[in-house]
């Protein structure tokens, strides 16, 4: 213990002097931590409010500029990485781009898949969030539009499951059953009205 005090206070230093040097070292550490905290607070003050960043993305969407919307929402995601809405809106802005003129089917498919990856990550983290389920259903539906027939059928099933889960989370099981019954009735009526083949 005495050797440790000498090491801190310097060879031949008195215990009182060693104690003062330890105190000064601790004060320097505290000042350094305080400076880092202050710099972090100063940096945070320059981040635009989340609502403002989301509004910038929405404005680009209204202007029919999905690439601009994507860029705006990426800024929001970078500034607020723990927030959910910027990621969901980013996924939609990306999937909006599959309708751009001159985009090949392969490019459209890759773009839609990128959007689905983002929305499915949000659903995995927040499985009981209806908005996440609906956004994922939208992105899956757009991916289905640019996919082959076999995959399209699989994706349509996933769209249905996501939509039903969103409905269940908001309105309960009875609402899902009511929609299913209505669909069955509509399909039944359509089958009855279809001309029979001889």
C-alpha positions as a Markdown table, in Angstrom:
| # | Residue | x | y | z |
|---|---|---|---|---|
| 1 | Unk | 0.0 | 0.0 | 0.0 |
| 2 | Unk | 2.8 | 2.4 | 0.9 |
| 3 | Unk | 4.5 | 1.6 | -2.4 |
| 4 | Unk | 1.3 | 2.4 | -4.3 |
| 5 | Unk | 1.0 | 5.8 | -2.5 |
| 6 | Unk | 4.6 | 6.6 | -3.3 |
| 7 | Unk | 4.0 | 5.7 | -6.9 |
| 8 | Unk | 1.0 | 8.1 | -7.0 |
| 9 | Unk | 2.5 | 10.8 | -5.0 |
| 10 | Unk | 6.1 | 10.6 | -6.2 |
| 11 | Unk | 9.2 | 9.1 | -4.6 |
| 12 | Unk | 9.6 | 10.5 | -1.1 |
| 13 | Unk | 6.3 | 12.4 | -1.1 |
| 14 | Unk | 4.5 | 12.8 | 2.2 |
| 15 | Unk | 1.1 | 11.1 | 2.6 |
| 16 | Unk | -0.6 | 14.5 | 2.6 |
| 17 | Unk | 1.1 | 15.5 | -0.6 |
| 18 | Unk | 0.2 | 12.2 | -2.2 |
| 19 | Unk | -3.4 | 12.6 | -1.2 |
| 20 | Unk | -3.4 | 16.1 | -2.8 |
| 21 | Unk | -2.0 | 14.8 | -6.0 |
| 22 | Unk | -4.6 | 12.0 | -6.1 |
| 23 | Unk | -7.3 | 14.6 | -5.6 |
| 24 | Unk | -6.0 | 16.7 | -8.4 |
| 25 | Unk | -5.8 | 13.7 | -10.7 |
| 26 | Unk | -9.4 | 12.8 | -9.9 |
| 27 | Unk | -10.5 | 16.4 | -10.5 |
| 28 | Unk | -8.8 | 16.3 | -13.9 |
| 29 | Unk | -10.7 | 13.1 | -14.8 |
| 30 | Unk | -14.0 | 14.7 | -13.6 |
| 31 | Unk | -13.3 | 17.8 | -15.7 |
| 32 | Unk | -12.6 | 15.7 | -18.7 |
| 33 | Unk | -15.8 | 13.7 | -18.3 |
| 34 | Unk | -17.7 | 17.0 | -17.8 |
| 35 | Unk | -16.2 | 18.4 | -21.0 |
| 36 | Unk | -17.2 | 15.3 | -23.0 |
| 37 | Unk | -20.8 | 15.5 | -21.7 |
| 38 | Unk | -20.9 | 19.2 | -22.5 |
| 39 | Unk | -19.7 | 18.5 | -26.1 |
| 40 | Unk | -22.3 | 15.8 | -26.5 |
| 41 | Unk | -25.1 | 18.2 | -25.3 |
| 42 | Unk | -23.8 | 20.9 | -27.6 |
| 43 | Unk | -23.8 | 18.5 | -30.6 |
| 44 | Unk | -27.3 | 17.3 | -29.8 |
| 45 | Unk | -28.6 | 20.9 | -29.8 |
| 46 | Unk | -27.7 | 21.1 | -33.5 |
| 47 | Unk | -29.8 | 18.1 | -34.4 |
| 48 | Unk | -33.1 | 19.2 | -36.0 |
| 49 | Unk | -36.3 | 18.0 | -34.2 |
| 50 | Unk | -37.6 | 14.7 | -35.4 |
| 51 | Unk | -40.9 | 16.2 | -36.6 |
| 52 | Unk | -39.0 | 18.7 | -38.8 |
| 53 | Unk | -37.0 | 15.9 | -40.4 |
| 54 | Unk | -40.1 | 13.8 | -41.0 |
| 55 | Unk | -41.9 | 16.8 | -42.5 |
| 56 | Unk | -39.0 | 17.3 | -44.9 |
| 57 | Unk | -39.4 | 13.7 | -46.1 |
| 58 | Unk | -43.1 | 14.1 | -46.4 |
| 59 | Unk | -42.7 | 17.3 | -48.5 |
| 60 | Unk | -40.5 | 15.4 | -51.0 |
| 61 | Unk | -43.1 | 12.7 | -51.2 |
| 62 | Unk | -45.8 | 15.3 | -51.9 |
| 63 | Unk | -43.5 | 16.6 | -54.6 |
| 64 | Unk | -43.4 | 13.1 | -56.2 |
| 65 | Unk | -39.7 | 12.9 | -55.4 |
| 66 | Unk | -39.1 | 9.5 | -53.8 |
| 67 | Unk | -35.3 | 9.7 | -54.0 |
| 68 | Unk | -35.4 | 13.1 | -52.2 |
| 69 | Unk | -37.8 | 11.6 | -49.6 |
| 70 | Unk | -35.4 | 8.7 | -49.1 |
| 71 | Unk | -32.5 | 11.1 | -48.5 |
| 72 | Unk | -34.5 | 13.1 | -46.0 |
| 73 | Unk | -35.7 | 10.0 | -44.1 |
| 74 | Unk | -32.1 | 8.7 | -44.0 |
| 75 | Unk | -31.1 | 11.9 | -42.3 |
| 76 | Unk | -33.9 | 11.3 | -39.7 |
| 77 | Unk | -32.8 | 7.7 | -39.2 |
| 78 | Unk | -29.2 | 8.7 | -38.7 |
| 79 | Unk | -30.1 | 11.5 | -36.2 |
| 80 | Unk | -32.7 | 9.3 | -34.3 |
| 81 | Unk | -31.6 | 5.7 | -34.7 |
| 82 | Unk | -33.8 | 4.4 | -31.9 |
| 83 | Unk | -37.0 | 5.9 | -33.4 |
| 84 | Unk | -39.4 | 3.7 | -35.4 |
| 85 | Unk | -41.2 | 6.0 | -37.7 |
| 86 | Unk | -38.2 | 7.3 | -39.7 |
| 87 | Unk | -37.3 | 3.7 | -40.6 |
| 88 | Unk | -40.9 | 2.9 | -41.7 |
| 89 | Unk | -41.1 | 6.0 | -43.8 |
| 90 | Unk | -37.7 | 5.3 | -45.3 |
| 91 | Unk | -38.9 | 1.8 | -46.3 |
| 92 | Unk | -41.9 | 3.3 | -48.1 |
| 93 | Unk | -39.8 | 6.0 | -49.8 |
| 94 | Unk | -37.6 | 3.3 | -51.1 |
| 95 | Unk | -40.4 | 1.1 | -52.4 |
| 96 | Unk | -42.0 | 4.1 | -54.0 |
| 97 | Unk | -39.1 | 4.1 | -56.4 |
| 98 | Unk | -40.1 | 0.8 | -58.1 |
| 99 | Unk | -42.5 | 2.9 | -60.2 |
| 100 | Unk | -39.8 | 5.1 | -61.6 |
| 101 | Unk | -39.6 | 5.3 | -65.4 |
| 102 | Unk | -36.7 | 3.5 | -67.0 |
| 103 | Unk | -36.0 | 1.1 | -64.0 |
| 104 | Unk | -35.5 | -2.5 | -65.1 |
| 105 | Unk | -37.5 | -5.3 | -63.5 |
| 106 | Unk | -34.3 | -6.5 | -61.7 |
| 107 | Unk | -33.7 | -3.0 | -60.3 |
| 108 | Unk | -37.3 | -2.7 | -59.2 |
| 109 | Unk | -37.1 | -6.1 | -57.5 |
| 110 | Unk | -33.8 | -5.2 | -55.7 |
| 111 | Unk | -35.3 | -1.9 | -54.6 |
| 112 | Unk | -38.5 | -3.5 | -53.3 |
| 113 | Unk | -36.4 | -6.1 | -51.4 |
| 114 | Unk | -34.4 | -3.4 | -49.8 |
| 115 | Unk | -37.6 | -1.8 | -48.6 |
| 116 | Unk | -39.0 | -5.1 | -47.2 |
| 117 | Unk | -35.8 | -5.7 | -45.3 |
| 118 | Unk | -36.2 | -2.5 | -43.4 |
| 119 | Unk | -39.9 | -2.9 | -42.6 |
| 120 | Unk | -39.4 | -6.5 | -41.6 |
| 121 | Unk | -36.6 | -5.5 | -39.2 |
| 122 | Unk | -39.1 | -3.0 | -37.6 |
| 123 | Unk | -41.8 | -5.7 | -37.4 |
| 124 | Unk | -39.4 | -8.1 | -35.8 |
| 125 | Unk | -38.5 | -5.5 | -33.1 |
| 126 | Unk | -42.1 | -4.2 | -32.7 |
| 127 | Unk | -44.5 | -7.1 | -33.6 |
| 128 | Unk | -47.5 | -5.5 | -31.9 |
| 129 | Unk | -47.2 | -2.2 | -33.9 |
| 130 | Unk | -50.1 | -2.1 | -36.4 |
| 131 | Unk | -48.4 | 0.7 | -38.5 |
| 132 | Unk | -45.3 | -1.5 | -38.9 |
| 133 | Unk | -47.4 | -4.4 | -40.0 |
| 134 | Unk | -49.3 | -2.3 | -42.6 |
| 135 | Unk | -46.2 | -0.8 | -44.0 |
| 136 | Unk | -44.6 | -4.2 | -44.3 |
| 137 | Unk | -47.7 | -5.4 | -46.1 |
| 138 | Unk | -47.4 | -2.5 | -48.5 |
| 139 | Unk | -43.8 | -3.2 | -49.2 |
| 140 | Unk | -44.4 | -6.9 | -49.7 |
| 141 | Unk | -47.3 | -6.2 | -52.1 |
| 142 | Unk | -45.0 | -4.0 | -54.1 |
| 143 | Unk | -42.3 | -6.7 | -54.2 |
| 144 | Unk | -45.0 | -9.1 | -55.4 |
| 145 | Unk | -45.7 | -6.7 | -58.3 |
| 146 | Unk | -42.2 | -7.2 | -59.7 |
| 147 | Unk | -41.8 | -10.9 | -58.8 |
| 148 | Unk | -42.4 | -14.1 | -60.8 |
| 149 | Unk | -45.7 | -16.0 | -60.5 |
| 150 | Unk | -44.5 | -18.5 | -57.9 |
| 151 | Unk | -43.0 | -16.0 | -55.6 |
| 152 | Unk | -45.9 | -13.6 | -56.2 |
| 153 | Unk | -48.3 | -16.2 | -54.8 |
| 154 | Unk | -46.1 | -16.6 | -51.7 |
| 155 | Unk | -45.8 | -12.9 | -51.2 |
| 156 | Unk | -49.6 | -12.4 | -51.5 |
| 157 | Unk | -50.1 | -14.8 | -48.7 |
| 158 | Unk | -47.6 | -12.9 | -46.5 |
| 159 | Unk | -49.4 | -9.6 | -47.4 |
| 160 | Unk | -52.7 | -11.1 | -46.2 |
| 161 | Unk | -51.2 | -12.4 | -42.9 |
| 162 | Unk | -49.6 | -9.0 | -42.2 |
| 163 | Unk | -52.8 | -7.1 | -43.0 |
| 164 | Unk | -54.9 | -9.5 | -40.8 |
| 165 | Unk | -52.4 | -9.1 | -37.9 |
| 166 | Unk | -52.6 | -5.3 | -38.2 |
| 167 | Unk | -56.4 | -5.5 | -38.2 |
| 168 | Unk | -56.3 | -7.9 | -35.2 |
| 169 | Unk | -54.1 | -5.6 | -33.2 |
| 170 | Unk | -56.3 | -2.6 | -33.8 |
| 171 | Unk | -59.8 | -4.1 | -33.8 |
| 172 | Unk | -59.5 | -7.6 | -32.4 |
| 173 | Unk | -60.2 | -11.1 | -33.7 |
| 174 | Unk | -63.8 | -10.5 | -34.5 |
| 175 | Unk | -62.9 | -7.8 | -37.1 |
| 176 | Unk | -60.6 | -10.3 | -38.8 |
| 177 | Unk | -63.4 | -12.9 | -38.8 |
| 178 | Unk | -65.8 | -10.4 | -40.3 |
| 179 | Unk | -63.5 | -9.5 | -43.1 |
| 180 | Unk | -62.8 | -13.2 | -43.8 |
| 181 | Unk | -66.6 | -14.0 | -43.9 |
| 182 | Unk | -67.2 | -11.0 | -46.2 |
| 183 | Unk | -64.5 | -12.2 | -48.6 |
| 184 | Unk | -66.0 | -15.8 | -48.6 |
| 185 | Unk | -69.5 | -14.4 | -49.3 |
| 186 | Unk | -68.2 | -12.2 | -52.2 |
| 187 | Unk | -66.3 | -15.1 | -53.7 |
| 188 | Unk | -69.3 | -17.3 | -53.4 |
| 189 | Unk | -71.6 | -14.8 | -55.1 |
| 190 | Unk | -69.0 | -14.4 | -57.9 |
| 191 | Unk | -68.9 | -18.1 | -58.4 |
| 192 | Unk | -72.7 | -18.3 | -58.5 |
| 193 | Unk | -72.9 | -15.6 | -61.2 |
| 194 | Unk | -70.1 | -17.0 | -63.3 |
| 195 | Unk | -71.4 | -18.7 | -66.5 |
| 196 | Unk | -71.3 | -22.5 | -66.2 |
| 197 | Unk | -69.3 | -24.5 | -68.7 |
| 198 | Unk | -71.1 | -27.1 | -70.7 |
